[in-house]
Each structure stands twice: as C-alpha cells, then as structure tokens.
Amino acid sequence: MDGNGRWAEQRGKTRVAGHKAGVESVRAAVSTARKLGVKALTLFAFSSENWQRPEKEVSVLMDLFMFVLTREVKRLHKHDIRFKVIGDVSRFSEKLQEKIHSAEALTQDNTGLVLSVAANYGGRWDIAQAAKQLAAKVANQEMALEDITEASLDAHTSLYQQPELDLLIRTGGDYRISNFLLWQAAYAEFYFTDILWPDFNEQEFESALSAFKDRERRYGQTGQQVKQQNK
C-alpha cells in the first residue's frame, strides 16, 4: 500500500494526512475483496525497514494502527472476517500487542475472508524465522535433517494454511516487491500501478483483478499444455 506520503505532499498536506486517507482505501479493498469472493487478502502496512522513517511519522503510524484496530475490529467480526497480523509484533508497545491479540482472538473462528496485515514484517525475516524453527526441531531431535523440505519450511511461514498467493499488487509506481512475501510470491502474478494508495479505490482493485484474470499461468509448463488442461 504505497504512496500515502506522496499523495499528501501533492496536495500540500502532511504525510500523516496521507496515512489517514489510506485507511479509506483499506476499507474499500476489504469490502471489494469480500464482495468478489476473494478468500485471503494481505495488506503490507509497515515493513521492518519502516522503523528508519522519522520518529514522529512512525509514532503516528502506531497510533493510527491502534485507532483502526479499536474502531474496525467489531465491523470485521460482524462481516465474518478473520483478522490476523503477520510479522514480529514484539517490537510494538504492550498496549498495541494486546489490542492485536484481542482482535485475532475475537475473529479467529470466522470463516469468511482472511484479512492479514503485515506489520513489522519482512519476507527475509519470514523465511529466516521458519528456518530457525526447523533448526530447533532438528537440534531437539523432533525431526531429521532430511525431513526439511519446501513443504516443511512452508508450514512454518506466516501465511501457512492460507491459499496460495495468486496476485501481488503494488501501488505508487515502484516496480519492486520490497521484501514482501518473498517465499509466497514464487508463482504469483505481479501487478504494478502508478496509482497512489489513497486513490486505489474499488474500480482500481477490480481493474487489477481483471488484468489477473487474463494472465496465462503456466507453472513451468508450455502454453499448449495449459490450454489442453483447461479444455
């Protein structure tokens, strides 16, 4: 969800105003995903590298995260949406951690859309923490070294038991994935747009999904093989 700050600066507003405007796009994305039957939506809210931003901006982002959790979680629960946070939440304040755990507990049995928010998250961190868990199991003789496979590593990553990542959307005009879902994005389709996140509304989301629908996903096969399988 990139471009909040630039959106605000283009309008002579503070970067904080841009982040607040971005919340409306979050609501639109969640609503659209739910309406169209998307099973899982992951929003990259705060990367492990974002701590390097100005202290005031980071503080406002934390306050905004707390505010949105407090205000929105009951609405998510009402609409059967399961909420979870992926990332290393240990760096957040105890109050924010408690709010996150409370929101996850409230919605854990919901069976509709799974909404994951990546906060203090990095794709390399995700792979590293999965590797550490496997290494600990080998050291404790809970599993053998040869049992470490792609499947066993995947089982220790943040989005385990969720559907395969099909589409990765990046707003804001940058053509990179910036350490987001590196493991999960192996066969994902990428969609890049110059639209800044506060302007990424329902129509823009549907345009991204429409573009995805027209992609031919071969998974190492030839186009002819895929066409034969889809007959």
Phi and psi in degrees as a GROMACS rama.xvg file:
@    title "Ramachandran Plot"
@    xaxis  label "Phi"
@    yaxis  label "Psi"
@TYPE xy
-107.835  142.461  ASP-2
117.879  4.91988  GLY-3
-59.3106  -47.2989  ASN-4
-64.0977  -46.1516  GLY-5
-65.2892  -37.079  ARG-6
-58.5597  -43.6651  TRP-7
-68.9409  -43.5027  ALA-8
-62.6515  -36.6331  GLU-9
-63.7988  -21.1743  GLN-10
-107.484  11.1261  ARG-11
69.7834  24.16  GLY-12
-108.291  169.964  LYS-13
-76.3918  158.504  THR-14
-61.6749  -30.7523  ARG-15
-59.6862  -41.5324  VAL-16
-60.9843  -34.8274  ALA-17
-66.0599  -40.9522  GLY-18
-65.6746  -37.7927  HIS-19
-66.8963  -39.1512  LYS-20
-65.1181  -32.7267  ALA-21
-63.3706  -25.7652  GLY-22
-61.8817  -36.3887  VAL-23
-64.1578  -35.4126  GLU-24
-70.4489  -31.0974  SER-25
-62.1882  -47.0129  VAL-26
-58.7287  -43.3695  ARG-27
-64.5521  -41.2008  ALA-28
-65.1552  -43.887  ALA-29
-64.6848  -44.9132  VAL-30
-62.1382  -43.8223  SER-31
-65.6076  -44.4419  THR-32
-60.2248  -43.371  ALA-33
-65.7695  -42.1061  ARG-34
-64.1837  -36.3998  LYS-35
-92.5074  2.65203  LEU-36
82.471  18.4241  GLY-37
-64.3837  132.756  VAL-38
-83.7291  -30.9703  LYS-39
-146.682  135.244  ALA-40
-130.671  124.875  LEU-41
-116.133  126.305  THR-42
-111.904  125.59  LEU-43
-87.3347  100.183  PHE-44
-94.6757  -38.9348  ALA-45
-153.666  114.497  PHE-46
-85.5631  164.624  SER-47
-66.2584  -19.6926  SER-48
-84.0547  -16.4116  GLU-49
-68.9995  -11.9322  ASN-50
-63.0354  -18.0208  TRP-51
-77.2152  -8.82268  GLN-52
-69.9884  166.951  ARG-53
-52.178  139.668  PRO-54
-56.3876  -38.6623  GLU-55
-63.7021  -41.7329  LYS-56
-66.7534  -41.4919  GLU-57
-61.5287  -42.1577  VAL-58
-61.5189  -42.5842  SER-59
-65.6081  -39.6812  VAL-60
-62.2525  -39.7707  LEU-61
-65.4461  -42.7788  MET-62
-63.2025  -39.5379  ASP-63
-67.3654  -39.2987  LEU-64
-60.8067  -44.3184  PHE-65
-62.8712  -43.9109  MET-66
-62.3817  -46.5891  PHE-67
-65.3236  -41.2588  VAL-68
-59.5351  -46.1814  LEU-69
-63.2239  -39.9816  THR-70
-84.7704  -33.0154  ARG-71
-100.735  -21.1537  GLU-72
-62.1203  -37.03  VAL-73
-65.7227  -35.7088  LYS-74
-66.986  -40.8801  ARG-75
-61.3346  -44.233  LEU-76
-63.24  -41.2293  HIS-77
-59.5958  -33.7058  LYS-78
-97.1309  19.3197  HIS-79
63.1779  33.0255  ASP-80
-98.8478  130.321  ILE-81
-89.9457  128.269  ARG-82
-109.586  136.896  PHE-83
-149.395  155.892  LYS-84
-112.248  131.905  VAL-85
-110.914  139.679  ILE-86
131.009  176.956  GLY-87
-88.9671  94.5437  ASP-88
-81.0033  -3.67404  VAL-89
-63.5711  -20.9047  SER-90
-82.6348  -12.4449  ARG-91
-77.9934  163.33  PHE-92
-62.9945  155.671  SER-93
-59.8274  -37.6155  GLU-94
-63.0397  -42.8679  LYS-95
-69.3217  -39.5014  LEU-96
-60.4967  -42.181  GLN-97
-63.2524  -39.9626  GLU-98
-64.8955  -39.6812  LYS-99
-63.4543  -49.1614  ILE-100
-62.2803  -38.1117  HIS-101
-64.2918  -43.2781  SER-102
-65.434  -40.8253  ALA-103
-65.7583  -41.6562  GLU-104
-65.2976  -41.0076  ALA-105
-61.9383  -37.5925  LEU-106
-104.371  4.9516  THR-107
-63.4195  -24.6959  GLN-108
-96.2599  1.78505  ASP-109
-70.1873  145.869  ASN-110
-115.908  5.96917  THR-111
-84.7212  -141.375  GLY-112
-56.7306  136.282  LEU-113
-95.4979  115.158  VAL-114
-103.769  111.088  LEU-115
-106.414  133.724  SER-116
-112.927  119.962  VAL-117
-84.1472  115.09  ALA-118
-134.375  127.643  ALA-119
50.828  48.0611  ASN-120
-113.789  147.067  TYR-121
-148.26  141.129  GLY-122
-60.8266  -39.114  GLY-123
-66.5284  -39.2696  ARG-124
-60.1795  -42.6375  TRP-125
-59.0139  -46.1778  ASP-126
-67.9032  -41.205  ILE-127
-64.5142  -42.4384  ALA-128
-69.6528  -30.5552  GLN-129
-67.305  -41.6626  ALA-130
-63.8275  -38.9399  ALA-131
-62.7803  -41.4234  LYS-132
-64.0158  -40.2906  GLN-133
-67.4012  -41.4211  LEU-134
-61.3159  -39.5277  ALA-135
-64.4651  -38.5501  ALA-136
-66.7315  -38.6096  LYS-137
-66.4258  -43.9211  VAL-138
-62.5089  -34.4377  ALA-139
-88.0949  6.38362  ASN-140
60.4657  30.5197  GLN-141
-86.5081  -17.5569  GLU-142
-154.128  159.079  MET-143
-91.7637  155.616  ALA-144
-56.7008  -40.1083  LEU-145
-70.5709  -9.20442  GLU-146
-83.1735  -6.5343  ASP-147
-77.9626  112.987  ILE-148
-131.962  176.859  THR-149
-58.5385  -39.8092  GLU-150
-66.5903  -41.315  ALA-151
-71.2834  -34.6122  SER-152
-68.1497  -42.3605  LEU-153
-57.6513  -34.64  ASP-154
-67.9859  -9.56773  ALA-155
-113.94  10.4792  HIS-156
-91.4017  170.654  THR-157
-66.568  -30.5443  SER-158
-107.42  23.7979  LEU-159
-58.4109  142.079  TYR-160
75.4131  4.38444  GLN-161
-98.9294  162.06  GLN-162
-59.127  155.067  PRO-163
-55.4085  143.841  GLU-164
-70.3422  116.753  LEU-165
-94.7382  -43.6527  ASP-166
-136.632  127.364  LEU-167
-113.453  117.158  LEU-168
-105.344  131.318  ILE-169
-124.62  124.781  ARG-170
-92.4669  170.538  THR-171
94.4811  -2.34002  GLY-172
90.55  -1.08038  GLY-173
-91.4127  138.174  ASP-174
-106.103  64.5923  TYR-175
-156.343  166.169  ARG-176
-105.719  -5.2811  ILE-177
48.3677  52.0256  SER-178
65.9314  30.7693  ASN-179
-107.3  121.799  PHE-180
48.4394  49.777  LEU-181
-62.1568  -43.2034  LEU-182
-67.2641  -46.0494  TRP-183
-72.5966  -21.6388  GLN-184
-86.2656  9.55236  ALA-185
-52.1725  -42.8511  ALA-186
-120.934  18.7719  TYR-187
-74.4976  152.897  ALA-188
-87.7574  141.603  GLU-189
-105.058  142.103  PHE-190
-135.172  114.872  TYR-191
-110.422  138.865  PHE-192
-139.821  147.775  THR-193
-76.912  -12.3905  ASP-194
-59.5743  130.513  ILE-195
-77.8517  148.172  LEU-196
-52.0193  -43.899  TRP-197
-60.4406  -18.2921  PRO-198
-99.3858  3.19438  ASP-199
-84.3423  88.2638  PHE-200
-96.7586  -170.21  ASN-201
-58.056  -41.4853  GLU-202
-64.2471  -40.5327  GLN-203
-66.5687  -39.1782  GLU-204
-63.2719  -44.9494  PHE-205
-64.8763  -32.488  GLU-206
-65.0597  -39.6681  SER-207
-64.6097  -42.3104  ALA-208
-68.0475  -34.9325  LEU-209
-65.5103  -41.6364  SER-210
-63.793  -39.3074  ALA-211
-63.1577  -40.6351  PHE-212
-60.717  -28.4346  LYS-213
-87.9064  -3.32736  ASP-214
-76.8432  146.542  ARG-215
-100.272  115.596  GLU-216
-99.9864  111.775  ARG-217
-100.376  -23.9613  ARG-218
49.831  43.6751  TYR-219
89.2665  -10.4798  GLY-220
-88.4372  174.755  GLN-221
-85.1867  161.496  THR-222
-61.6765  -35.9618  GLY-223
-64.325  -40.2538  GLN-224
-62.0296  -43.2914  GLN-225
-62.8354  -42.1295  VAL-226
-63.7649  -38.4848  LYS-227
-66.3705  -38.5244  GLN-228
-68.7454  -28.5563  GLN-229
-89.4721  0.553821  ASN-230
